[in-house]
């Protein structure tokens, strides 16, 4: 199965032996992150993808001694590819290099290179000797930003993040503490706003893994449960099937969409079982029903920010009791799985108070179950998942991936979440399955025209299945994308992308009555990445956005450079970007180098410039520091002067 893994899954394909691994992203990966941010309207999903891969790179998989569940941490691999690794090890012994891995069934050079960024090929004997070694890693981030609006926060405007990880043989512990912008350092109870901890133990027996504390769940194709990220909502994404079902420790600073309790993974006789139980306090807005004299949840709050009196009142207002199980097995070329997830709330979720919300979840209990399968036929495969809600509402996904010959792949995916189907932690095919009925069709083709030239093109048709003339948002959208990449030499990479989106939106032209109005937006992007010398790299980008039927235009140009000193453990990265857009609708997104665990895709709109310089330095011993200074200049409303916004960011990383 020669999958062309592009997009985010190649984002960190840089040697783990580098001084600062997984940071300099290739140009086409940066383009994808910007596309994800542009389609979702914010940088949250793009940041989730980037952080997920950084976490994996920190704790690489040991290819030659890893069991089934350990290999599943390579989430971009399908179950068929994981089985290919295990079968090869059983027959031929250790896999000694990425080159050897590329010859396995289902792998190619590109996929093997990707795996090598998150894996080590040490022989099992060496791994066993070092299995009792102890490692500790501590990270501290500090971010200071200007606040020209003088927002009335209840705490300081600084953002602080602390992370610690300790590992000793099969035992790994994680601790995360986070203070967001505007939050107090300590709450009235003398505790930080967000604290997350987990303890994971890998037994190497039938009970492969036990987790106590915070964790994430990925079941099936994601209709019943998928914490964190799903698949990128980008039509040119060539890999549409999720990799595998698993439960993993949670160490992100995002304050919602995770479980807190205990989980375990069992593998026996070819059957894999993942089970969990959770009790977690979650944020919500509550109200009081005068008629029934009861308190209820009027809406859930998921941003995690508690920097005003109003948002602080939403913190941990309702408890969620959850439990779930996933059972799956591989039969030769057929994979089958079953998932069951239940969530119960301490307060009832109130009935809808508006006609547009009649299909939203209400009540106390939410239960979903699903069946999923995947079938491999040579290098092509089918996959699907069907889910049922306790209110007898359904959702399903069906996909096909055809590889008629090694240089071309065709993909088609259809997903549908029917009205009334709600999975509180579900996410599939780039869509949430909670209070978001809709259907999605993605079709794309990718091919290698030559060794240096590749082309991908795709279409995505997304439609909301419930809306009316008083609801907002985009009830339907069509997105067309074409990407062309050219690599004439190892040191030069060129790309051109065109994206055209047609969206429905609702506006208020007369007397507050909302009317449907289509919007067409086209983005044209040119990128160049040049490795001038072994230590000096340049990246250039030009992009323009056009809104049809108006004079609204957007333009952005940036020049980035990075330099690594020869005689010092020092690296310098810098950028200058200029931009001008007619409105927020024509805004453009730009990925930036930043602190670890603070991935940043910046939305640029208005008229102005943004520049930054970042210094990365390794002190004697195991201490690394990172310092970034950024300046944004935005034209004021009178277009005469500019407002200036400064940012200062510092990171300390200690590895023992």
C-alpha positions as CSV (number, residue, x, y, z in Angstrom):
1,X,0.0,0.0,0.0
2,X,2.1,2.9,-1.3
3,X,0.5,5.8,0.4
4,X,1.7,9.3,-0.4
5,X,1.8,10.7,3.1
6,X,1.8,14.4,2.7
7,X,0.5,17.3,4.7
8,X,0.9,17.4,8.4
9,X,2.3,13.8,8.7
10,X,5.5,14.8,7.1
11,X,5.8,18.0,9.2
12,X,8.6,16.8,11.4
13,X,10.6,14.6,9.1
14,X,14.0,15.9,10.4
15,X,16.7,13.8,12.0
16,X,16.1,13.2,15.7
17,X,19.8,13.7,16.2
18,X,19.6,17.4,15.2
19,X,20.2,20.0,17.9
20,X,16.6,21.3,17.7
21,X,14.6,18.4,16.1
22,X,11.2,18.7,14.5
23,X,11.2,22.5,14.1
24,X,12.2,23.5,10.6
25,X,9.1,22.5,8.7
26,X,9.3,21.9,4.9
27,X,7.5,24.5,2.8
28,X,4.6,22.2,1.6
29,X,3.9,21.3,5.2
30,X,3.7,24.9,6.2
31,X,1.3,25.4,3.3
32,X,-1.0,22.7,4.7
33,X,-1.0,24.1,8.2
34,X,-2.0,27.5,6.7
35,X,-4.7,25.8,4.7
36,X,-6.1,24.0,7.8
37,X,-6.2,27.4,9.6
38,X,-7.9,29.0,6.7
39,X,-10.6,26.4,6.3
40,X,-11.4,26.2,10.1
41,X,-11.2,30.0,10.5
42,X,-8.6,29.8,13.4
43,X,-5.3,28.2,14.3
44,X,-6.6,25.7,16.8
45,X,-6.7,22.6,14.6
46,X,-3.3,23.3,12.9
47,X,-1.7,23.7,16.4
48,X,-3.2,20.4,17.5
49,X,-1.6,18.6,14.5
50,X,1.8,20.2,15.1
51,X,1.9,19.5,18.8
52,X,0.8,15.8,18.3
53,X,3.9,15.1,16.2
54,X,6.2,16.9,18.5
55,X,5.0,14.7,21.4
56,X,5.7,11.6,19.3
57,X,9.2,12.9,18.3
58,X,10.1,13.4,22.0
59,X,9.5,9.7,22.8
60,X,10.3,7.8,19.6
61,X,9.1,4.2,19.0
62,X,11.6,1.4,19.2
63,X,10.9,-0.4,16.0
64,X,12.6,-3.7,16.8
65,X,11.2,-4.3,20.3
66,X,7.9,-2.5,20.3
67,X,4.8,-4.6,20.7
68,X,1.5,-4.1,18.8
69,X,0.2,-1.3,21.0
70,X,3.6,0.5,21.1
71,X,3.8,0.5,17.3
72,X,0.3,2.1,17.3
73,X,1.8,5.3,18.5
74,X,2.9,5.7,14.9
75,X,-0.7,6.9,14.3
76,X,-0.1,7.7,10.6
77,X,0.4,3.9,9.9
78,X,-2.6,1.7,9.1
79,X,-3.1,-1.6,10.8
80,X,-2.0,-3.4,7.7
81,X,1.4,-1.5,7.7
82,X,1.9,-2.3,11.4
83,X,1.3,-6.0,10.7
84,X,3.8,-5.8,7.9
85,X,6.5,-4.6,10.4
86,X,5.7,-7.4,12.9
87,X,5.6,-10.1,10.2
88,X,9.0,-9.0,8.8
89,X,10.6,-9.0,12.3
90,X,9.3,-12.5,13.0
91,X,10.7,-13.9,9.8
92,X,13.9,-11.9,9.3
93,X,14.8,-10.3,12.6
94,X,15.7,-6.7,13.3
95,X,15.0,-3.8,10.9
96,X,18.3,-1.9,10.8
97,X,17.5,1.2,8.8
98,X,14.9,3.2,7.0
99,X,16.2,1.9,3.7
100,X,15.4,-1.7,4.8
101,X,12.0,-0.6,6.0
102,X,11.1,0.9,2.6
103,X,11.2,-2.6,1.1
104,X,8.5,-4.0,3.3
105,X,5.0,-4.5,1.8
106,X,3.0,-1.3,2.1
107,X,6.0,1.0,2.5
108,X,8.0,3.2,0.1
109,X,11.0,5.5,0.6
110,X,8.9,8.5,1.6
111,X,6.9,6.6,4.2
112,X,10.0,4.9,5.6
113,X,11.7,8.3,5.9
114,X,8.7,9.6,7.8
115,X,8.8,6.6,10.2
116,X,12.5,7.1,10.9
117,X,11.8,10.5,12.3
118,X,9.7,9.0,15.1
119,X,11.5,5.7,15.6
120,X,14.9,4.2,16.4
121,X,16.3,1.1,14.8
122,X,18.4,-0.1,17.7
123,X,18.8,-3.9,18.0
124,X,16.5,-5.4,20.7
125,X,19.6,-6.4,22.8
126,X,20.7,-2.7,23.1
127,X,17.2,-1.6,23.9
128,X,16.8,-4.2,26.6
129,X,20.1,-3.1,28.3
130,X,18.9,0.5,28.4
131,X,15.3,-0.3,29.3
132,X,15.9,0.6,33.0
133,X,17.5,4.0,32.1
134,X,16.0,7.0,33.8
135,X,15.3,10.2,31.9
136,X,13.8,13.5,33.0
137,X,12.8,16.5,30.8
138,X,11.6,19.9,32.1
139,X,10.3,22.7,29.9
140,X,9.3,26.2,30.8
141,X,7.7,28.7,28.4
142,X,7.1,32.4,29.1
143,X,5.2,34.7,26.7
144,X,4.7,38.5,27.1
145,X,2.6,40.5,24.7
146,X,1.4,44.1,24.4
147,X,-2.2,44.8,25.1
148,X,-3.1,48.1,23.3
149,X,-6.8,47.6,24.1
150,X,-6.1,47.5,27.9
151,X,-8.4,44.5,28.3
152,X,-9.7,44.1,31.8
153,X,-8.2,40.8,32.7
154,X,-8.5,39.3,36.2
155,X,-4.8,38.3,36.0
156,X,-1.6,39.3,34.3
157,X,-1.4,39.3,30.5
158,X,1.6,36.9,30.5
159,X,1.2,33.3,29.4
160,X,3.2,30.6,31.2
161,X,3.6,26.9,30.5
162,X,5.5,24.3,32.4
163,X,5.9,20.6,31.4
164,X,7.8,17.7,33.0
165,X,8.2,14.2,31.9
166,X,9.9,11.3,33.7
167,X,10.6,7.9,32.3
168,X,12.2,4.8,33.9
169,X,12.0,1.6,31.9
170,X,8.3,0.8,31.2
171,X,7.1,3.7,33.4
172,X,6.4,7.2,32.1
173,X,4.9,10.1,34.0
174,X,3.7,13.5,32.6
175,X,2.9,16.7,34.3
176,X,1.6,19.9,32.6
177,X,0.7,23.3,34.2
178,X,-0.6,26.2,32.2
179,X,-1.6,29.8,32.8
180,X,-3.2,31.5,29.8
181,X,-3.1,35.1,29.0
182,X,-5.1,37.2,31.5
183,X,-5.5,34.4,34.0
184,X,-4.3,34.7,37.6
185,X,-1.2,32.7,38.5
186,X,-3.1,30.9,41.2
187,X,-6.9,30.6,41.7
188,X,-8.5,31.2,45.1
189,X,-7.8,27.6,46.1
190,X,-4.0,28.3,45.6
191,X,-3.9,26.0,42.5
192,X,-3.0,26.8,38.9
193,X,-5.9,27.2,36.4
194,X,-4.9,24.0,34.6
195,X,-3.0,21.0,35.8
196,X,-2.8,17.8,33.9
197,X,-1.0,14.6,35.0
198,X,-0.8,11.0,33.8
199,X,1.1,7.8,34.6
200,X,1.6,5.2,31.9
201,X,3.0,1.7,32.5
202,X,3.8,-0.8,29.7
203,X,3.8,-4.3,31.0
204,X,4.9,-6.2,27.9
205,X,2.4,-8.9,28.7
206,X,-1.2,-9.5,27.7
207,X,-2.2,-6.3,29.5
208,X,0.1,-4.2,27.2
209,X,-0.5,-0.7,28.7
210,X,-2.1,0.9,31.8
211,X,-2.7,4.6,32.1
212,X,-3.9,6.5,35.2
213,X,-4.7,10.2,35.0
214,X,-5.4,12.1,31.8
215,X,-5.5,10.4,28.4
216,X,-6.8,10.6,24.9
217,X,-8.9,8.0,23.0
218,X,-9.1,7.2,19.3
219,X,-11.6,4.6,18.4
220,X,-12.4,3.4,14.8
221,X,-12.7,6.2,12.3
222,X,-13.6,8.7,15.0
223,X,-17.4,8.7,15.0
224,X,-17.8,7.7,18.6
225,X,-14.5,9.0,20.1
226,X,-11.5,10.9,18.8
227,X,-9.8,13.3,21.2
228,X,-7.4,15.9,19.8
229,X,-7.1,15.9,16.1
230,X,-9.0,14.2,13.3
231,X,-8.0,14.3,9.6
232,X,-7.1,17.6,8.0
233,X,-10.2,19.1,6.3
234,X,-8.1,19.6,3.2
235,X,-9.3,18.1,-0.2
236,X,-5.8,17.2,-1.4
237,X,-5.1,15.1,1.8
238,X,-4.1,11.7,0.3
239,X,-4.5,9.7,3.5
240,X,-8.1,9.6,4.5
241,X,-8.3,6.5,6.6
242,X,-7.4,6.7,10.3
243,X,-4.4,4.7,11.4
244,X,-5.5,2.6,14.3
245,X,-7.5,2.5,17.6
246,X,-5.5,3.4,20.7
247,X,-5.5,5.1,24.1
248,X,-2.5,7.4,24.8
249,X,-1.4,9.6,27.8
250,X,-2.5,13.2,27.6
251,X,0.1,15.9,27.9
252,X,-1.2,18.8,26.0
253,X,-2.1,22.2,27.5
254,X,-5.5,22.3,25.8
255,X,-8.0,22.3,28.6
256,X,-10.9,20.4,27.0
257,X,-11.7,17.2,25.1
258,X,-9.7,14.7,27.1
259,X,-10.6,12.0,29.7
260,X,-9.4,11.7,33.3
261,X,-9.4,8.4,35.0
262,X,-7.9,5.0,34.1
263,X,-7.4,3.1,30.9
264,X,-5.8,-0.1,29.7
265,X,-4.9,-1.9,26.5
266,X,-5.1,-5.7,26.1
267,X,-3.7,-7.8,23.3
268,X,-4.3,-11.6,23.2
269,X,-4.8,-14.1,20.4
270,X,-4.9,-11.4,17.7
271,X,-7.6,-9.5,19.5
272,X,-7.0,-6.0,20.7
273,X,-9.1,-4.4,23.5
274,X,-8.9,-0.8,24.6
275,X,-11.1,0.2,27.6
276,X,-11.4,3.2,29.9
277,X,-13.4,4.9,32.7
278,X,-13.3,8.6,33.4
279,X,-14.6,11.3,35.7
280,X,-13.8,14.8,34.6
281,X,-15.0,18.3,35.5
282,X,-15.7,20.3,32.4
283,X,-16.6,23.9,31.7
284,X,-20.1,25.0,31.0
285,X,-22.6,27.8,31.2
286,X,-25.4,26.9,33.6
287,X,-28.9,28.4,34.1
288,X,-31.8,27.9,36.5
289,X,-35.3,26.8,35.4
290,X,-37.8,28.7,37.6
291,X,-40.7,26.3,36.6
292,X,-39.0,23.0,37.6
293,X,-36.6,24.6,40.2
294,X,-33.6,22.8,38.7
295,X,-30.2,23.9,37.5
296,X,-29.2,22.8,34.0
297,X,-26.4,23.3,31.4
298,X,-27.3,25.8,28.7
299,X,-24.1,25.4,26.7
300,X,-20.6,23.9,27.0
301,X,-17.5,26.1,27.1
302,X,-14.4,24.7,25.4
303,X,-11.8,27.4,24.8
304,X,-10.2,26.9,28.3
305,X,-9.7,30.6,28.8
306,X,-10.7,31.9,32.3
307,X,-9.4,35.4,32.2
308,X,-12.6,37.4,33.0
309,X,-15.2,37.1,35.8
310,X,-17.7,35.7,33.3
311,X,-15.4,33.0,31.9
312,X,-14.1,32.1,35.4
313,X,-17.7,31.4,36.4
314,X,-17.9,28.7,33.7
315,X,-14.9,26.8,35.0
316,X,-15.6,23.1,36.1
317,X,-19.4,23.6,36.4
318,X,-20.4,20.0,35.5
319,X,-18.9,16.6,35.9
320,X,-18.8,14.1,33.1
321,X,-18.7,10.3,33.8
322,X,-17.5,8.4,30.8
323,X,-16.7,4.8,29.9
324,X,-15.8,3.1,26.7
325,X,-14.4,0.0,25.0
326,X,-13.0,-0.8,21.6
327,X,-12.5,-4.4,20.4
328,X,-10.7,-5.0,17.1
329,X,-9.1,-7.8,15.2
330,X,-7.2,-8.4,11.9
331,X,-8.2,-11.4,9.8
332,X,-5.6,-11.7,7.0
333,X,-6.6,-8.7,4.8
334,X,-9.7,-7.8,6.7
335,X,-9.8,-5.6,9.8
336,X,-13.0,-5.4,12.0
337,X,-13.7,-3.3,15.1
338,X,-16.4,-2.5,17.6
339,X,-16.7,0.6,19.8
340,X,-19.0,1.6,22.6
341,X,-18.7,5.0,24.4
342,X,-21.0,6.4,27.1
343,X,-21.0,9.8,28.8
344,X,-23.2,11.0,31.6
345,X,-23.4,14.5,33.1
346,X,-24.1,15.6,36.7
347,X,-26.5,18.3,35.4
348,X,-29.0,17.9,32.6
349,X,-28.3,19.6,29.3
350,X,-31.2,21.9,28.8
351,X,-33.7,21.6,25.9
352,X,-33.2,23.9,23.0
353,X,-34.5,27.4,23.3
354,X,-34.3,28.2,19.6
355,X,-35.6,26.4,16.5
356,X,-32.1,26.1,15.1
357,X,-31.0,24.0,18.1
358,X,-33.7,21.3,18.0
359,X,-31.3,18.6,17.0
360,X,-28.7,19.5,19.7
361,X,-28.1,17.1,22.5
362,X,-30.2,17.4,25.6
363,X,-30.6,15.3,28.7
364,X,-28.0,13.5,30.9
365,X,-26.9,10.4,29.1
366,X,-25.2,10.1,25.7
367,X,-24.3,6.7,24.3
368,X,-22.9,5.7,20.9
369,X,-21.8,2.4,19.4
370,X,-20.1,1.7,16.1
371,X,-18.8,-1.0,13.8
372,X,-15.8,-0.3,11.5
373,X,-13.9,-2.3,8.9
374,X,-11.0,-2.0,6.5
375,X,-10.2,-4.4,3.6
376,X,-6.9,-4.5,1.8
377,X,-6.7,-5.7,-1.9
378,X,-3.1,-5.4,-3.1
379,X,-2.3,-1.7,-2.7
380,X,-5.9,-0.5,-2.7
381,X,-8.3,-0.6,0.2
382,X,-11.9,0.0,1.4
383,X,-12.8,1.3,4.9
384,X,-16.0,2.4,6.7
385,X,-17.6,3.0,10.0
386,X,-21.3,2.9,11.0
387,X,-22.4,4.5,14.3
388,X,-25.7,4.5,16.2
389,X,-26.8,7.0,18.9
390,X,-29.0,6.0,21.9
391,X,-31.7,8.2,20.3
392,X,-31.6,5.8,17.3
393,X,-29.8,8.4,15.1
394,X,-27.0,7.4,12.8
395,X,-23.7,8.5,11.3
396,X,-21.4,6.7,8.9
397,X,-18.2,7.0,6.8
398,X,-17.3,5.1,3.6
399,X,-14.0,5.5,1.8
400,X,-12.0,3.9,-1.0
401,X,-8.4,4.3,-2.0
402,X,-7.2,3.0,-5.3
403,X,-3.6,2.6,-6.4
404,X,-3.6,1.3,-10.0
405,X,0.2,1.7,-10.2
406,X,2.9,3.0,-7.9
407,X,2.9,6.6,-9.0
408,X,-0.8,7.4,-8.7
409,X,-3.5,7.2,-6.1
410,X,-7.2,8.1,-6.2
411,X,-9.2,8.6,-3.0
412,X,-13.0,9.0,-2.4
413,X,-14.6,9.6,1.0
414,X,-18.2,10.1,2.0
415,X,-19.2,10.9,5.6
416,X,-22.6,11.8,7.0
417,X,-23.7,12.8,10.5
418,X,-27.5,12.7,10.6
419,X,-29.7,15.1,12.5
420,X,-29.9,14.1,16.2
421,X,-26.7,12.0,16.2
422,X,-24.4,13.3,18.9
423,X,-21.1,11.9,20.2
424,X,-19.6,14.2,22.8
425,X,-16.0,13.4,21.9
426,X,-16.5,12.3,18.3
427,X,-14.6,13.8,15.4
428,X,-14.3,12.3,11.9
429,X,-13.3,13.4,8.4
430,X,-12.5,16.9,9.7
431,X,-16.0,17.3,11.2
432,X,-17.2,17.3,14.8
433,X,-20.0,14.8,15.5
434,X,-21.5,16.8,18.4
435,X,-24.3,19.1,17.6
436,X,-23.1,19.4,14.0
437,X,-25.2,17.4,11.5
438,X,-23.7,17.5,8.1
439,X,-22.3,15.5,5.2
440,X,-18.9,15.7,3.6
441,X,-17.5,14.4,0.3
442,X,-13.8,14.4,-0.5
443,X,-12.3,13.2,-3.8
444,X,-8.7,13.6,-4.8
445,X,-6.0,12.3,-7.0
446,X,-2.2,12.5,-6.5
447,X,0.5,11.4,-8.9
448,X,4.2,11.7,-9.5
449,X,4.7,13.1,-13.0
450,X,8.4,12.6,-12.7
451,X,11.0,12.0,-10.0
452,X,11.1,15.8,-9.4
453,X,7.5,16.8,-10.2
454,X,4.3,15.9,-8.4
455,X,0.7,17.0,-8.7
456,X,-2.3,16.7,-6.5
457,X,-5.9,17.9,-7.0
458,X,-9.0,17.5,-4.9
459,X,-12.6,18.6,-4.3
460,X,-14.5,18.8,-1.0
461,X,-18.2,19.4,-0.8
462,X,-19.5,20.0,2.7
463,X,-23.1,20.7,3.7
464,X,-24.8,21.4,7.0
465,X,-27.9,19.2,7.3
466,X,-29.8,21.7,9.5
467,X,-30.1,25.4,9.1
468,X,-32.7,28.1,8.4
469,X,-32.9,31.8,7.6
470,X,-32.1,32.8,11.2
471,X,-29.0,30.6,11.7
472,X,-25.5,31.8,10.9
473,X,-22.5,30.2,9.5
474,X,-21.9,28.5,6.1
475,X,-24.6,26.0,5.4
476,X,-22.7,24.7,2.3
477,X,-19.3,25.1,0.9
478,X,-17.4,23.8,-2.1
479,X,-13.6,23.8,-2.1
480,X,-11.3,23.1,-5.1
481,X,-7.6,22.7,-4.7
482,X,-4.6,22.0,-7.0
483,X,-1.0,21.7,-5.8
484,X,2.1,21.4,-8.0
485,X,5.5,20.8,-6.4
486,X,8.8,20.8,-8.2
487,X,12.2,19.7,-6.7
488,X,14.9,20.1,-9.4
489,X,17.6,19.5,-6.8
490,X,17.9,18.3,-3.2
491,X,18.5,21.9,-2.1
492,X,15.6,23.5,-4.0
493,X,11.9,23.1,-3.6
494,X,9.3,25.1,-5.5
495,X,5.5,24.9,-5.2
496,X,2.4,26.5,-6.6
497,X,-1.1,26.2,-5.1
498,X,-4.5,27.4,-6.1
499,X,-7.6,27.2,-3.8
500,X,-11.1,28.2,-4.8
501,X,-13.9,28.2,-2.2
502,X,-17.6,28.8,-2.7
503,X,-19.5,29.3,0.6
504,X,-23.0,30.2,1.7
505,X,-23.3,32.7,4.4
506,X,-26.2,34.6,6.0
507,X,-26.3,38.4,6.3
508,X,-28.7,41.1,7.6
509,X,-29.4,43.5,4.8
510,X,-32.9,44.6,5.8
511,X,-34.6,44.9,9.2
512,X,-32.6,42.1,10.8
513,X,-33.9,39.4,8.5
514,X,-31.0,37.2,7.5
515,X,-30.6,36.4,3.8
516,X,-28.4,33.8,2.0
517,X,-25.5,35.2,0.1
518,X,-22.8,33.1,-1.6
519,X,-19.2,34.1,-1.2
520,X,-16.4,33.0,-3.6
521,X,-12.8,33.3,-2.5
522,X,-9.7,32.3,-4.4
523,X,-6.2,32.0,-3.1
524,X,-3.1,31.9,-5.2
525,X,0.2,30.9,-3.6
526,X,3.8,30.6,-4.7
527,X,6.5,29.2,-2.4
528,X,10.3,28.6,-2.7
529,X,12.6,26.9,-0.3
530,X,16.4,27.0,-1.0
531,X,19.2,25.4,1.1
532,X,21.9,27.9,0.1
533,X,24.5,26.1,2.2
534,X,24.4,23.3,4.7
535,X,23.8,25.9,7.4
536,X,21.9,28.6,5.6
537,X,18.3,28.2,4.4
538,X,15.9,30.7,2.7
539,X,12.1,30.4,2.4
540,X,10.0,32.8,0.3
541,X,6.2,33.0,-0.1
542,X,3.8,35.1,-2.1
543,X,0.1,34.8,-1.7
544,X,-3.0,36.6,-2.9
545,X,-6.7,36.2,-2.0
546,X,-9.5,37.5,-4.1
547,X,-13.2,37.9,-3.2
548,X,-15.4,37.6,-6.3
549,X,-17.9,40.4,-7.0
550,X,-16.1,42.9,-4.8
551,X,-12.9,44.9,-4.6
552,X,-11.8,43.0,-1.5
553,X,-8.3,41.7,-2.0
554,X,-5.5,40.3,0.2
555,X,-1.8,40.1,-0.4
556,X,1.1,38.7,1.6
557,X,4.8,38.3,1.0
558,X,7.3,37.0,3.5
559,X,11.0,36.2,3.5
560,X,12.4,33.8,6.1
561,X,15.9,32.8,6.8
562,X,17.7,30.4,9.2
563,X,21.4,30.1,10.0
564,X,23.3,27.6,12.1
565,X,26.7,28.6,13.4
566,X,29.6,26.3,12.6
567,X,31.6,26.8,15.8
568,X,28.8,27.5,18.2
569,X,25.7,25.5,19.2
570,X,23.7,28.5,17.9
571,X,20.9,28.9,15.4
572,X,19.2,32.1,14.3
573,X,15.8,32.3,12.5
574,X,14.2,35.5,11.2
575,X,11.3,36.6,9.0
576,X,9.9,39.8,7.5
577,X,6.3,39.7,6.3
578,X,4.2,42.5,4.7
579,X,0.5,42.2,4.1
580,X,-2.6,44.2,3.0
581,X,-6.2,42.9,3.0
582,X,-9.4,44.7,2.3
583,X,-11.3,43.1,5.1
584,X,-11.2,40.2,7.6
585,X,-12.8,37.9,4.9
586,X,-9.6,38.2,2.7
587,X,-7.2,37.5,5.6
588,X,-4.2,35.2,5.0
589,X,-2.5,32.8,7.4
590,X,1.2,32.4,7.9
591,X,3.0,29.7,9.9
592,X,5.8,30.9,12.3
593,X,8.7,29.3,14.0
594,X,8.0,29.5,17.7
595,X,8.5,27.9,21.1
596,X,8.1,24.2,21.5
597,X,4.5,23.4,22.4
598,X,3.3,26.8,21.2
599,X,2.7,26.2,17.5
600,X,1.6,29.3,15.8
601,X,-0.3,30.0,12.6
602,X,-0.9,33.8,12.5
603,X,-4.0,35.4,10.8
604,X,-2.9,38.5,9.0
605,X,-5.4,41.2,7.9
606,X,-5.6,44.9,7.6
607,X,-2.4,46.7,6.4
608,X,1.0,46.3,8.0
609,X,4.0,44.1,8.6
610,X,5.2,41.4,11.0
611,X,8.8,40.5,11.7
612,X,10.6,38.3,14.2
613,X,14.0,37.0,15.2
614,X,14.5,33.8,17.2
615,X,17.7,32.6,18.8
616,X,18.2,29.0,19.7
617,X,21.2,28.2,21.9
618,X,22.5,25.1,23.7
619,X,24.3,25.7,26.9
620,X,26.9,23.3,28.3
621,X,25.3,20.2,29.6
622,X,21.7,19.4,28.7
623,X,20.2,22.9,28.8
624,X,18.7,24.6,25.7
625,X,17.2,28.1,25.6
626,X,15.1,29.7,22.9
627,X,14.3,33.5,22.7
628,X,12.0,35.1,20.3
629,X,11.1,38.8,19.7
630,X,8.3,39.7,17.3
631,X,6.9,43.0,16.2
632,X,3.6,43.7,14.4
633,X,2.8,47.0,12.8
634,X,-0.8,47.6,11.8
635,X,-2.3,50.7,10.1
636,X,-4.5,52.7,12.4
637,X,-8.1,53.5,11.5
638,X,-7.1,56.9,10.1
639,X,-4.6,55.2,7.8
640,X,-2.1,57.9,8.8
641,X,-0.1,56.2,11.5
642,X,0.7,52.6,12.6
643,X,0.1,50.8,15.9
644,X,3.0,48.6,17.1
645,X,2.6,45.4,19.1
646,X,5.6,43.7,20.7
647,X,5.9,40.0,21.8
648,X,8.7,38.5,23.8
649,X,8.9,34.7,24.3
650,X,11.4,32.7,26.3
651,X,11.9,28.9,26.6
652,X,14.1,26.8,28.9
653,X,14.5,23.1,28.2
654,X,16.4,20.8,30.5
655,X,17.0,17.1,29.7
656,X,18.6,14.8,32.3
